[in-house]
Amino acid sequence: MWGGRFEAGTAASVEAFTASIHYDSRLYKYDIAGSRAHATMLKDNGLLSAEELAAILGGLAEIENEIDGGTFEFRRELEDIHMNIEKALIERIGPAGAKLHSARSRNDQIALDLRLYLRDECDRLMDLLDAVRGAFVSLGRTYLGKFMPGYTHLQRAQPVLISHHMLAYFEMFSRDRERLADCRKRINIMPLGCAAMAGTGLPIDRRQVAELLDFPEVTANSMDTSGDRDFAIEFVSCCTLIHLHLSRLSEELVLWSSQEFAFVDIDDRFCTGSSIMPQKKNPDIPELIRGKTGRVVGSLMALITLVKGLPLTYNRDLQEDKEPVFDTVDTVSASLAITTELMANLKFKTARLDEATRTGFMTATDLADYLVLKNIPFRDAHSIVGKAVASCIERGCELTDLNLAELQEFSPMIGKDLFEVLSVEGSVNSRISEGGTSLIRVTEALEKAEQEVTG
């Protein structure tokens, strides 16, 4: 494609080192879609005849069908998906195929392909996020009214509703969906027509191509467009947050399924055994998801490092953008899909969870709040409750095991009405602040979430 300038052919070692067709072939549908729109625009602006356009469209359809069917032969010496398709088109239809590249460069062509691809992947990932959000809503409805310990510093802190905990993940993945939707807006800008980096002197209509490809607008600066990969970095950044949330969930599932916690039962279909220890049931899926987070974080770091020192405009370094993007898409998609399956079959051990809420002084904060309502400053109330807890630890009992007289040793302001406050039910249902874990607030939040996921 540049033989006019060079006296010698490209070395085989250079062909192997620079080729990207082994991974960018997955962009073929987007490359062909872009070529169809570009050719249509060229014809409408007098750069192709109607006959040439018909030949190009027919040839592209043949090539697409062959790639779909697995019979198309990709050639490494042609480097990338663009040249493989263009060369095959020229071989099929002759000179008309050579006219297709008028007013475009591989620089703006790959930017178009990648934007079209990521636009679709945003939509697909948002569907996967809707599915996993639905799984948390379903669990919230199933276990509404059931209790579990809430933790800070991985220490038992306060009792909460299982549904409240599930809706916490619903909120995380809802933010992830919002980020992807916002990222899609910046992906969905049409770059074709910027050519190599300065635009083109040929008569083209970029907005016609944008309309044909369903882009609402075109990029504003040809130099920026040529070297821009912000949209890809932003996409992978959004995916990194998704996988960080999946990893946090996975860590809890690993802990909860252990004998030490015994809070949940992960379906056998999502676990494996041991090759040597016949009693083992290992939470391999959560562990693998937790591990795969490193791949996604690594892809983000690779893209950031890739562009950090690049001068304007296009540089060949940018060929290295696609593999991290593709690996991110594959990893996050697979992790979301299998998490949805796992959560849809997860069982909480409600008797064990209820028992766990009755130990560890989990209603101590409620005692402090009770004293505050008796007009005792919070810091003083905190100290009083701390002394009561220390006494219970020494006695080997819980706050709820103390009688009224024993409790009044720590403060004469304590009355009989405290016992309702110290109960798990009383503690949970006292959390009526917006966003709290009381049954009334969680029911409201659950109904709102159900409306969101059902549309």
N, C-alpha and C positions, 0 to 999 in steps of 0.2 A: 504493500500500500504506500510505501515511500521509496520505491525502487528508483525513481527518477533522480533522486539526490545521492544515492549510495552506489558505489562501484562494486562492493562485495555483499554477498548475502549474509544474513544474520547467522551467527554461530549457533550450532545445535544447543550448546550449553546455555546460551542467552535465551533461546526459545523456551527451553525448559524452565529457566529461572523466572522469566517474565510472564509466562502463561498463567491465565486465570480462568480458563474455560472449564477446568475441573470443578470449580465451585460457582462461578457466575452463570453457568448454564441454567440454573434454576430461575433466572430472570427472563427466560426466553419469551414468555407470554407478554411481559411488559415491554420488552424490546420490540416485539412485533406490533403490539398495540400502538406504541409511539411512532413506529414507521408508517403504519396505516394513516394515522392522523397527519403526520408530516407530509406524506405523499399527497394526500387529499388537498392540503393547503398549497403545496407546490403547484398542483394542477390548477387550482382556482386563481393562482397569481401568475399564471403563464409560464411557469418553469417546467411543466410537464404537459404533454398532450393527454387527451382523454384515453387514447389507445395505450399510451405508456402507463398511465395510472391503472388501467384495467389489468395490464400485464403484471405490474408490481403487486397489486392486491391479490391476483390469482397465484402468483409465485409465493407470496408470504403465506397464503392459506395452505398451500401444499407443504411448505416447510414446517408450519405449525402442526399440521396433521402428522407428519413424519416424526417430529419430536415427541408429540403426544403418544404415538404408537411405539416409540423406542427404536425406530429404524433409521433415524438421522445420524450421520457420522460426523461427530465433532472432531475437528483437526487442531491439534495443539499448536502447530506452527502459525495458525491464524490468531492465536493469543486469547481472544475473548469472545463473548457471545455476540457482540456487535459485528465483528469481522466474519465470524462463522456464518451468520445469517446473510450478511451482505454478499459474501463470496458465493454462497450457494444460490442466492437470487440471481446474481450476474450470470452464473453458469447455466441457469434455467431459462432466463428471458433475454439475455444479451445486454446491449447498451442501455436499455431503459433502467436496468438494475443499477448501473453505475451512476445514474443521475440521482438516485435516492438520497445520496449523502450531501447533496447541494444544500448550503446554508446551515449545516450542522457539523458539529465535531463530536468525537467520542467523549469529549469532556462534558458537554451538555447532555449528550445521549445517556451516559451512565447516571448523571444526576437525575434525569427523568425516570429511568428504569428504577432506581433505588427509591425515589419518592413514590412512584406508583406501587411498588412492592410494599413499602412501609405503611402506606395508606391502607392497603388491604389488611396488613398484619395488625394494625391498630384496631380495625373493626373486629378481626377474629379474636384478638386478645380481650377486647371488651366483652365479647360474647362469653369467653371462658371465665372472665371475672364475674359476669352475671351468674354463671352457673355455680361458681364456688360461693358467691354471696348467698345464693339461694339455699345452698347446703347449710350454711350457718343459721339462716332464718328458720329452716325446717327443724334444726336441732333446738333452736330457741323455743319454738312452739311445742315441741315434744316434751321438753323438760321445764316448761314454765312452772314456777312455784317451787322448784327443787333447789336445795342449797349446796354450796361448795365453799371451801376456804378461798379467800382472796389473798394474794401474797405481795409483799414488798421485800426486796433483798432475798427472795426465795425463802422467806420466813412467813409463817402464818400471820396474817394481819387483821383482816375483818371478814366476816361472812358475807357472801354475795349470792345472787341467783346464778345458776348455771347459764340461764338465758342471757343474763347481763354479760357474762364472760364471752359467750358466743357472739353477741352483738358488738363486742369490742373488735373482733376480727371483721365483722361485717363493715364496720366503720373504716378500718384499715384498707380493705380491698375496695371500698367505695371511693376513698381518696385516690387509690391507684387508678381506678377507672376514670375519674375526673382528670387526672394528670394526662392519661393517654388521650382523652378527648381533646384536651387543650393542646397537647403536642401535635395532634393530627392537623390542627389549624395551620401550623407552621410547616408541616410536611406538604400540605395540600396547596402548594404554590408552583406554578409551571415554569421550569427552567429552560425548556428547549427554545432555541432561537438566539441564545447568547453566543453560540458557536464556540470557538476555542477560548476566547476571553474578552473580546472587544465588540461582540455583535457581528452582524453581517451587512454587506452592502447590497445583497440581493433582495428583491422585493418579496418580503414574506409578511405574514399576518400571525403574530404570536398568539393573539387573543382567539383566533379561530382554532388553533391547535388546542389551546386551553379549554375552549368550549367542547371540542370533540372528545377530550379526555376527562371532562367533568372537573376541571380546576376552576375555582372561582376567580383567580387572579394569576398574574405572571410576575416573575421576579423583576426587581427594579434596577439592578446593576449587574452588568454582564461580568465584571471582574469578580465581584463578590460571589456570583452564582457559580463561576467556574471552580473555585476552590472551597466552596462552602460545604461543610459536613456537620454544621451545628445541629441540623435536624436529626441526623443519625445518632449523634452523641446524646441529644435530648431523649430520643426514643430509648436508647440503651440505659440511660439514667432512670427513666420511668420503670423499665423492666427490672433494674437493679433493686429499686424499692419494692417492687412486687415480690421479688425473690427473697429479699430481707424479711418481709412479712411472712412468707412461706417458711422461712428458716426459723423464725421465732415460734410459729405454730408447731413446727416439727419438733423443736426442742421440748415444748410442753408435752407433746404426744409421747415422746421418748420417756420423759419423766413420769407422766401419768400412767403409762402402761407398765412401769416397773413394779416389782413386788413391794418396794418400799412405799410407793404412793398407792398403787392399785385403784386408781380413780376411773380408768376406762378400760374397755376391752376392744382392741383393734381386731377387726375381722381377720380370720385365718388367711383369707385370700390375699391380704396385704402384708403378710409377715412371712418369714422363713424360719427354718430350723437350723440346727447345728449339725455339722458333719460328724461330730464326736460326742456331743452332749445331747442325748435324746429328749431331755426335758425342756430344752430351750424353745422359746417363741420370741423371735427377734423382730423389732420394729424397723425392718430394713428400709421401707419406703420413706418414712420420715427422716431416717438417717441419711439416705441418699439425697433427698431434697435439700437437707441441711448442707451436705457436702457440695452439691452442685451450685450452691450460692457462690462459691469461690470462682466458678467458671464465669458467671455473669459479672461479678465484680471485676474479674480479670479482663473481660471484654471491654468494660467501661474504661478501665485504666489504659488498655491498649489504644483505644480511640483517642482518648485525651492526649496521650503521649504522642500519637501519630501526628496530630495537627499543631502541637504546641509551638513548634519552631518553623512552620512552613511560611515562606513568603507568598504574597499573592502572585500568581493566581493558581492554576492547576500545577501540581507536581505529581510525579509517578508514585510517590509515597501513598497517595490516596487510593491506589489499588488495594492496599491492605485494609481498607475499611469494611469490606464485605464479609469476610470470614467471621470477624467478631460479631457483626450484626446477625448473620445467619445462625451462628451458634447460640446467640442469645435468644433469638426467636424460637429455635428448636427446644432449647432447655426450658425456657419459661412456659412455653405451650404445654410441653409434656408434664411439667411439674404441676401446673394448674389443673390439668385434666385428671391426673391421678389423685390429686388432693381432693377434688370434688367427689370422686368415687369413694375414697377412703372415709371422708367425713359423712357421706350419705349412709355408710354402714357402721358408723361408730356407735358404741354403746357406753353410756356413763353408768358407773356402779353407784347408784344413788344412795343405797344404805351405807356404803363405805364413806361416801362424801358427806352425808349427814353426820355420821359419827365424827368425822374429822373436824367439822365445824364446832363440835362441843368441847374441844380441848385447845390448849394454847392461848387461853385468855383472850379470845378473839372479840369479846365484847367489852374489853377494857376501855376503849375510846368512848363507848356508850356511857360508861360510868362517869367518865370525865365530863362528857356533855351534860349528863344529868346534874352534876354538881354546878356546872356553869349556869344552868337554868335555875339553880338555887342561889344565884348571885355570888358564887365563888369565882374569882378570877381564874382564867383557864390555866395559867402556869401553876397556880396553887392546886387546882384540881388535878393537874397532871402529876404533881408530886404526891398527892394523897393516893391516887390510884397506883402509882409506882410502888409505894410502900405496901399497899394491899397485895399487889402481885408478888412482891418479894416475900411477904409473909406466907402467901399460898404456896410458893415454890418450896419454902422451908417446911411447910406442913404436908406437902405432897397432894395438894387439892386444887380445884378450880375456884374462881370467884363465885360461881353459881352454887358451890358446896357450902359457902358460908351462910350462917343464919343472920337475921337482922341485927342482933346484939353484937355479933362479931364484926359485921360491916360497920356498925356505928362506932366501933373503936377507932376507926380511921377518920370518921367525920360524923358529928351528931346531926348533920343536915340530911343524912340518908334516912329514907322512910320506906314503908312497905311497898310503895309504888315502884321502887327500884327493880323488883324481881321481874316485872314485865319487860323493863328496859334491858336487863341482862340476858334475856332469852335470845336465841338466834333469830327467831321469827320477829321479835320486837326490834332487834338491831337492824335487820334487813329492811323491814317496813318503815323504819324511822328515816331512812335515807330518801327523803321525798324531794330533795333539791333536783332541779332540772339536770338530767343526765345521770341521776343516782340509781341505786340498785333496788329501790323499793318495788314491790310488785306492781303498784299502780304506774310508776314511771317506766318500768321495763315493758309492761303490757302496751303502753302508749308507743314506746320505741319500736316494739316488735310489729305492731300494726302498721306503723309508718314504713318499716323495712319491707314488710310483705307487700305493701302497695307498690313500692319501688321495683321489686324484683318481678312482680306479675304484670307491671305496666298498667 
